[in-house]
């Protein structure tokens, strides 16, 4: 019950302040959206995450572009750079039992890396996590949670070129084959220069760690999760696929960490082979 000295309504609640009218334009300021004048109400350093993502991806893009066109120092027996394996050009450096398949003849004059990198690159570009990363970092769509994007109109992945993201599942199939080849490269890295088994050098561990991270990142993919457990009406009738689905789901929970770890490992593995092949240092041998 209100009194003569209390100006509030009988409910005892404060009157809601007037909300400013939305600014003219589209996007978050369209008349159909919530009328919030501020771009965001966050007080933390929300820009650090997209800025770090942008810096990290830019460094990798610059390095990978340089190495892809370098066309040199990608093999130091028994190690082969993951950027150049499998090698599809006949002009590749001879690799002892390596994944060197001359599908493209002498007419291919560019770097052999350009023939294989399209598959892991396409897989990563269309990956669900990397979409989030570069959408926020490069396109500010949106730059962060609860931060308005600067674009007046949002069409999502319904138009060209982003509609091409739907080919992700097909790049996944190719990525599995590439991961298998890199695993093979890690296995033959247990041989010495004379092709005798029982060798292990620092390069062996580098290639092995990279192969495991690439394999884990590939298998943690959302498309892989759907591939092993999708379109099933009853898991109890498919116990094997259900067990595989649970394994992939556990990996999927770490998909972001594996995406970054494998991105770093593939660059470090290539750099290691480049330095050894260039004679900068000799590969330390453990046995």
Legacy VTK file of the C-alpha trace (Angstrom):
# vtk DataFile Version 3.0
C-alpha trace
ASCII
DATASET POLYDATA
POINTS 287 float
0.000 0.000 0.000
1.448 3.332 -1.013
1.654 6.369 1.273
1.467 10.049 0.538
5.227 10.435 1.010
6.210 7.562 -1.297
6.197 8.602 -5.009
6.751 4.999 -6.247
3.875 2.879 -7.552
2.048 0.562 -5.200
4.250 -2.365 -6.355
7.259 -0.729 -4.715
9.426 -1.006 -7.903
11.343 1.857 -9.459
9.987 3.151 -12.756
11.900 1.806 -15.775
14.091 4.492 -17.377
13.283 5.602 -20.871
15.062 3.604 -23.600
16.591 5.668 -26.406
15.318 5.025 -29.889
17.589 2.897 -32.086
19.793 4.712 -34.502
18.964 4.634 -38.167
20.553 1.890 -40.197
20.713 -1.873 -40.255
22.401 -4.614 -38.270
22.091 -4.329 -34.511
20.635 -0.822 -34.867
17.685 -1.933 -36.923
14.267 -1.025 -35.558
13.459 -4.708 -35.064
16.387 -5.208 -32.661
16.715 -4.282 -29.009
17.074 -0.510 -28.586
20.486 -0.406 -26.895
22.517 2.640 -27.748
25.844 1.327 -26.393
27.926 -0.909 -28.633
28.464 -3.236 -25.678
28.335 -3.257 -21.896
31.482 -5.309 -21.350
34.175 -3.979 -19.023
36.851 -6.622 -19.678
39.515 -6.585 -22.391
37.328 -8.437 -24.848
39.467 -7.376 -27.808
42.495 -9.407 -26.663
41.105 -12.746 -27.908
40.287 -11.647 -31.481
43.519 -9.625 -31.668
45.561 -12.640 -30.565
43.742 -14.857 -33.035
44.420 -12.423 -35.863
48.117 -12.170 -34.988
48.556 -15.933 -34.680
46.813 -16.740 -37.957
48.663 -13.980 -39.801
52.030 -15.310 -38.661
51.119 -18.799 -39.850
49.744 -17.552 -43.196
52.909 -15.540 -43.906
55.185 -18.443 -42.962
53.151 -21.057 -44.854
53.005 -18.867 -47.963
56.774 -18.422 -47.945
57.411 -22.142 -47.500
54.800 -23.184 -50.039
56.503 -21.159 -52.780
60.076 -21.775 -51.593
60.306 -25.148 -53.356
63.481 -26.114 -51.532
64.862 -27.779 -48.411
61.851 -29.975 -47.725
63.617 -33.327 -47.505
66.492 -34.473 -45.332
66.515 -38.276 -45.263
64.588 -39.753 -43.604
62.600 -36.597 -42.789
60.137 -34.910 -45.133
58.309 -31.642 -44.510
54.556 -31.989 -43.874
54.042 -29.099 -46.316
55.390 -31.247 -49.155
53.983 -34.660 -48.307
52.566 -36.412 -50.211
54.473 -35.030 -53.179
52.425 -35.268 -56.377
54.924 -33.805 -58.883
57.576 -35.733 -60.801
60.020 -32.902 -60.127
60.026 -33.656 -56.383
63.309 -34.392 -54.659
63.805 -38.197 -54.642
62.594 -39.589 -51.330
63.646 -43.053 -50.195
60.326 -44.922 -49.886
58.658 -41.617 -49.098
55.197 -40.540 -50.201
56.395 -39.311 -53.584
53.799 -40.026 -56.257
54.414 -38.343 -59.611
50.805 -37.788 -60.630
51.698 -34.450 -62.238
54.296 -34.583 -64.983
57.173 -32.306 -65.889
54.720 -29.645 -67.054
54.096 -28.683 -63.431
56.688 -25.961 -62.870
55.459 -24.556 -59.562
56.212 -25.743 -56.057
54.943 -29.280 -55.329
53.565 -27.999 -52.023
50.795 -26.189 -53.895
49.402 -29.546 -55.014
48.869 -30.896 -51.511
48.396 -27.898 -49.230
44.998 -27.162 -50.760
43.545 -30.148 -48.883
44.643 -29.428 -45.279
44.188 -25.704 -45.930
40.639 -26.227 -47.198
39.918 -28.448 -44.196
41.092 -25.797 -41.750
39.440 -22.877 -43.536
36.059 -24.607 -43.401
36.561 -26.038 -39.895
33.874 -24.938 -37.430
36.409 -23.620 -34.925
38.487 -21.733 -37.494
35.340 -20.171 -38.896
34.667 -18.716 -35.460
38.311 -17.638 -35.173
38.655 -15.716 -38.416
35.054 -14.495 -38.484
35.787 -12.704 -35.222
39.428 -11.851 -35.793
39.333 -10.633 -39.403
35.708 -9.850 -40.220
34.452 -8.774 -36.770
31.309 -10.821 -37.300
30.931 -10.436 -34.354
34.274 -9.430 -32.797
33.332 -11.025 -29.446
30.382 -12.248 -27.427
27.924 -9.450 -26.615
29.824 -6.998 -28.840
27.933 -5.595 -31.798
29.340 -6.285 -35.237
29.957 -3.300 -37.537
28.078 -4.772 -40.509
24.653 -3.431 -41.404
23.445 -6.723 -42.819
24.071 -10.317 -41.882
23.463 -13.149 -44.343
25.399 -15.883 -42.581
26.633 -18.714 -44.780
23.723 -18.599 -47.191
25.471 -16.712 -49.988
28.707 -16.865 -51.960
31.465 -17.190 -50.900
30.605 -18.397 -47.381
28.129 -20.942 -48.690
31.218 -22.892 -49.795
31.759 -23.744 -46.124
29.370 -26.632 -46.766
32.158 -28.553 -48.498
33.843 -29.071 -45.116
32.818 -32.723 -44.904
34.552 -33.457 -48.216
37.738 -31.737 -47.114
37.516 -33.910 -43.999
37.816 -37.045 -46.120
40.913 -35.630 -47.818
42.338 -34.516 -44.466
42.084 -38.083 -43.151
44.225 -39.281 -46.063
46.765 -36.511 -45.477
46.920 -37.417 -41.770
47.534 -41.035 -42.754
50.424 -39.989 -45.019
51.985 -37.861 -42.271
51.680 -40.832 -39.918
53.516 -42.938 -42.506
56.209 -40.263 -42.731
56.611 -40.420 -38.942
56.961 -44.214 -39.071
59.684 -44.222 -41.724
61.476 -41.525 -39.723
62.559 -44.393 -37.455
65.056 -45.350 -40.174
68.457 -43.815 -40.653
69.862 -42.292 -43.840
70.801 -45.751 -45.110
67.210 -46.990 -44.670
68.055 -49.199 -41.690
65.383 -49.480 -38.995
66.056 -48.784 -35.345
67.001 -45.117 -35.681
65.489 -42.287 -33.685
66.617 -38.711 -33.871
65.137 -35.445 -32.690
63.463 -35.112 -36.091
61.737 -38.453 -35.519
60.101 -37.084 -32.378
59.190 -33.835 -34.128
57.443 -35.637 -36.990
55.808 -38.126 -34.616
54.400 -35.381 -32.381
53.118 -33.504 -35.419
51.466 -36.624 -36.872
49.714 -37.369 -33.574
48.450 -33.794 -33.219
47.276 -33.652 -36.835
45.497 -36.980 -36.401
43.878 -35.878 -33.124
42.748 -32.572 -34.631
41.300 -34.330 -37.686
39.438 -36.942 -35.643
38.091 -34.324 -33.228
36.343 -32.588 -36.126
32.568 -32.113 -35.944
32.213 -33.814 -39.324
34.045 -36.863 -37.988
31.677 -36.954 -35.016
28.719 -36.930 -37.373
30.378 -39.456 -39.681
30.765 -42.111 -36.969
27.526 -41.481 -35.065
25.175 -39.461 -37.239
21.846 -40.566 -38.722
21.298 -43.261 -36.095
17.866 -43.586 -34.528
18.949 -45.936 -31.781
22.483 -46.130 -30.396
21.754 -49.405 -28.565
21.463 -51.190 -31.907
24.870 -49.892 -33.017
27.207 -50.397 -30.024
30.417 -50.130 -32.071
29.472 -46.844 -33.683
28.236 -45.561 -30.329
31.600 -46.344 -28.716
33.417 -44.617 -31.580
31.061 -41.641 -31.257
31.851 -41.305 -27.539
35.590 -41.364 -28.266
35.283 -38.706 -30.948
33.021 -36.633 -28.677
35.723 -36.586 -26.003
38.236 -35.398 -28.556
35.731 -32.875 -29.889
35.645 -31.166 -26.494
39.316 -30.231 -27.082
38.909 -29.297 -30.749
40.007 -25.672 -30.271
43.178 -26.609 -28.365
44.020 -29.294 -30.912
43.443 -26.847 -33.761
46.064 -24.460 -32.411
48.477 -27.167 -31.251
48.453 -28.881 -34.649
48.819 -25.543 -36.445
51.976 -24.807 -34.447
53.314 -28.350 -34.759
52.993 -28.492 -38.545
54.894 -25.215 -38.881
57.605 -26.335 -36.454
57.966 -29.692 -38.204
58.417 -27.953 -41.551
60.894 -25.487 -40.051
62.901 -28.299 -38.485
63.227 -30.152 -41.801
64.102 -26.875 -43.546
66.942 -26.169 -41.123
68.332 -29.714 -41.231
68.088 -29.885 -45.035
69.871 -26.526 -45.265
72.758 -27.729 -43.109
72.085 -25.230 -40.325
72.610 -28.043 -37.798
72.792 -31.824 -37.769
69.862 -33.849 -36.537
70.718 -35.111 -33.022
70.517 -38.915 -32.957
69.444 -40.794 -29.832
70.145 -44.254 -31.243
LINES 1 288
287 0 1 2 3 4 5 6 7 8 9 10 11 12 13 14 15 16 17 18 19 20 21 22 23 24 25 26 27 28 29 30 31 32 33 34 35 36 37 38 39 40 41 42 43 44 45 46 47 48 49 50 51 52 53 54 55 56 57 58 59 60 61 62 63 64 65 66 67 68 69 70 71 72 73 74 75 76 77 78 79 80 81 82 83 84 85 86 87 88 89 90 91 92 93 94 95 96 97 98 99 100 101 102 103 104 105 106 107 108 109 110 111 112 113 114 115 116 117 118 119 120 121 122 123 124 125 126 127 128 129 130 131 132 133 134 135 136 137 138 139 140 141 142 143 144 145 146 147 148 149 150 151 152 153 154 155 156 157 158 159 160 161 162 163 164 165 166 167 168 169 170 171 172 173 174 175 176 177 178 179 180 181 182 183 184 185 186 187 188 189 190 191 192 193 194 195 196 197 198 199 200 201 202 203 204 205 206 207 208 209 210 211 212 213 214 215 216 217 218 219 220 221 222 223 224 225 226 227 228 229 230 231 232 233 234 235 236 237 238 239 240 241 242 243 244 245 246 247 248 249 250 251 252 253 254 255 256 257 258 259 260 261 262 263 264 265 266 267 268 269 270 271 272 273 274 275 276 277 278 279 280 281 282 283 284 285 286
